[in-house]
Amino acid sequence: MEPGLVVLVIVIGYVIGSFPTAYLVARTKGVDIFAVGSGNMGATNVTRAVGMRYGLLVWLIDGVKGILAILLARLIVPDYQTTASVLAAVSAVAGHNWSLLATLLTGSIRGGKGAATAMGTFLLLAPTLLVALVLAVAMTIVLLTRYVSLGVLTAVAVAGIAFLVLVMAGWMDPVYTVYLLAGWMVFVRHRGNIVRLLAGTERRLGERA
């Protein structure tokens, strides 16, 4: 894979991931998403601030960002689709978490936590059975505890372990280990949530911002 194409895939993935969905959707309701609730540019904070349907819209669009980044990468580099897909996926999550476009709009480094965008990439990169397992785990935890962050973090951990096992068993290309960076970025951006979960002060789904 030529260096120029590597850079192109990374840049395109990052720019697509940078699209500040939550910020723009909340703005249509007169809300600055960075000034309410957790201050996070994500679907959960939008749900708390302006309502469930807007939060679902943000989650959907942010997921599509990851899917679009991978599909474009595959078109750009048809001969190295696996490598291109992984690079685009990681770049899209990075773009969402540290969004250039949100930074330009607000004047400071802004972003989300990467869960929805990572899920979008996961749908295209993971085996179908693994996708079903991870989604089931996340949904079960959220339904039982109403902690969205706990569901996300558990799902990311399960997915990461599964990818490692599949790569070590020779069932997946070793390049998929690079995809673990996407999960790492999700954990990094959720460090505040982890602290609050341990302290018992994390907001539950349904609580207003």
C-alpha positions in Angstrom: 0.0 0.0 0.0 1.6 3.2 -1.2 2.4 5.9 1.5 0.4 8.5 -0.3 -2.7 6.3 -0.2 -2.1 5.6 3.5 -2.1 9.3 4.2 -5.2 9.9 2.0 -7.2 7.1 3.8 -6.2 8.4 7.2 -7.0 12.1 6.4 -10.4 11.2 4.8 -11.3 9.0 7.8 -10.3 11.7 10.3 -12.3 14.4 8.5 -15.4 12.3 8.2 -15.1 11.4 11.9 -14.7 15.1 12.8 -18.2 15.9 11.6 -19.7 17.4 14.9 -23.1 15.7 14.8 -24.1 16.2 18.4 -23.0 19.9 18.4 -25.0 20.7 15.3 -28.1 18.7 16.3 -28.2 20.3 19.8 -27.7 23.7 18.2 -31.0 23.3 16.2 -32.7 23.3 19.6 -30.7 26.3 20.9 -28.4 24.2 23.1 -24.6 24.3 23.3 -23.9 20.6 23.9 -20.5 21.5 25.4 -22.1 23.6 28.1 -24.7 21.2 29.4 -24.6 17.8 31.2 -21.3 16.1 30.8 -20.2 18.5 28.2 -19.6 15.6 25.9 -20.3 15.8 22.1 -22.2 12.5 22.0 -25.6 10.9 21.7 -26.1 10.3 25.4 -25.5 13.9 26.4 -27.8 15.0 23.5 -30.5 12.6 24.8 -30.3 14.1 28.3 -30.2 17.7 27.0 -32.8 17.8 24.2 -34.6 14.4 24.1 -34.3 10.7 23.1 -35.2 11.1 19.4 -32.4 13.7 18.9 -30.0 11.4 20.8 -30.9 8.5 18.5 -30.4 10.7 15.5 -26.9 11.6 16.7 -26.0 8.0 17.4 -27.2 6.9 14.0 -25.2 9.6 12.1 -22.1 9.1 14.2 -22.3 5.4 13.4 -22.7 6.1 9.7 -19.5 8.2 9.9 -17.5 5.1 10.7 -19.2 3.1 8.0 -18.7 5.8 5.4 -15.0 6.2 6.2 -14.4 2.4 5.7 -16.5 2.2 2.5 -14.5 5.2 1.0 -11.2 3.6 2.0 -12.1 0.4 0.3 -13.0 2.3 -2.9 -9.7 4.2 -2.8 -7.5 1.2 -2.1 -9.4 -1.8 -3.6 -6.2 -4.0 -3.5 -5.6 -3.6 0.2 -9.1 -3.4 1.6 -8.4 -4.9 5.0 -5.5 -2.5 5.8 -7.4 0.5 4.4 -10.5 -0.4 6.4 -8.6 -0.6 9.7 -6.8 2.6 9.1 -10.0 4.4 8.1 -11.8 3.0 11.2 -9.1 4.1 13.6 -8.9 7.6 11.9 -12.6 8.1 12.1 -12.8 7.4 15.8 -9.8 9.7 16.4 -11.6 12.4 14.3 -14.7 12.1 16.4 -12.9 12.1 19.7 -10.7 15.1 18.8 -12.7 16.8 16.2 -11.0 19.3 13.9 -14.4 20.7 12.8 -15.7 21.1 16.3 -12.5 22.7 17.3 -12.8 25.2 14.4 -16.4 26.0 15.5 -15.7 26.5 19.2 -12.1 27.7 19.3 -10.9 24.9 21.5 -10.1 21.2 21.2 -13.4 19.4 21.3 -14.8 16.0 20.6 -16.9 13.0 21.7 -16.1 9.7 23.2 -16.1 7.5 20.1 -18.7 4.9 21.0 -21.1 5.3 18.1 -18.5 5.9 15.5 -16.5 2.9 16.8 -19.7 0.8 16.6 -20.2 1.8 13.0 -16.7 0.6 12.1 -17.2 -2.6 14.2 -20.3 -3.5 12.1 -18.2 -3.7 9.0 -15.0 -5.2 10.4 -16.2 -7.9 12.9 -17.7 -11.3 12.1 -21.5 -11.2 12.3 -21.7 -13.5 15.4 -19.3 -11.3 17.2 -21.3 -8.2 16.4 -24.4 -9.9 17.7 -22.6 -10.9 20.9 -21.2 -7.5 21.6 -24.5 -5.7 20.9 -26.3 -8.2 23.2 -23.8 -7.6 26.0 -24.0 -3.8 25.7 -27.8 -3.8 25.6 -28.2 -6.2 28.5 -25.9 -4.1 30.7 -27.6 -0.8 29.8 -31.1 -2.3 30.4 -30.1 -3.8 33.8 -28.1 -0.8 35.1 -29.1 2.2 33.0 -25.4 3.0 32.8 -24.7 3.7 29.1 -21.0 4.1 29.7 -20.7 0.7 31.5 -22.4 -0.9 28.6 -20.1 0.8 26.1 -16.9 0.0 28.0 -17.8 -3.6 28.6 -18.7 -4.1 24.9 -15.4 -2.5 23.8 -13.5 -4.8 26.2 -15.3 -7.9 24.9 -14.7 -6.9 21.3 -11.0 -6.2 21.9 -10.4 -9.5 23.6 -12.3 -11.3 20.8 -10.2 -9.6 18.1 -7.0 -10.6 19.9 -8.2 -14.2 20.2 -9.2 -14.4 16.5 -5.9 -12.9 15.4 -3.8 -15.2 17.6 -5.8 -18.2 16.3 -5.1 -17.2 12.7 -8.7 -16.5 11.8 -8.2 -12.8 11.2 -5.4 -10.8 9.6 -2.8 -9.5 12.1 -3.5 -5.9 10.9 -6.7 -6.1 12.9 -4.6 -5.6 16.0 -4.2 -2.0 14.9 -8.0 -1.7 15.2 -7.6 -2.1 19.0 -6.4 1.5 19.0 -10.0 2.5 18.4 -11.1 0.7 21.5 -8.2 2.3 23.4 -9.4 5.8 22.3 -12.9 5.0 23.6 -11.5 4.0 27.0 -9.3 7.1 27.1 -12.2 9.4 26.5 -14.4 7.5 29.1 -11.8 7.9 31.9 -14.1 10.4 33.7 -17.0 7.9 33.4 -14.8 5.2 34.9 -14.0 7.3 37.9 -17.7 8.2 38.4 -18.8 4.5 38.0 -16.3 3.5 40.7 -17.5 6.3 42.9 -21.2 5.6 42.3 -21.9 9.1 40.9 -22.3 8.3 37.2 -25.5 9.5 35.6 -28.0 6.9 34.5 -29.9 6.8 31.2 -33.1 8.9 31.5 -31.6 11.4 33.9 -31.8 15.0 32.6 -28.6 17.0 32.0 
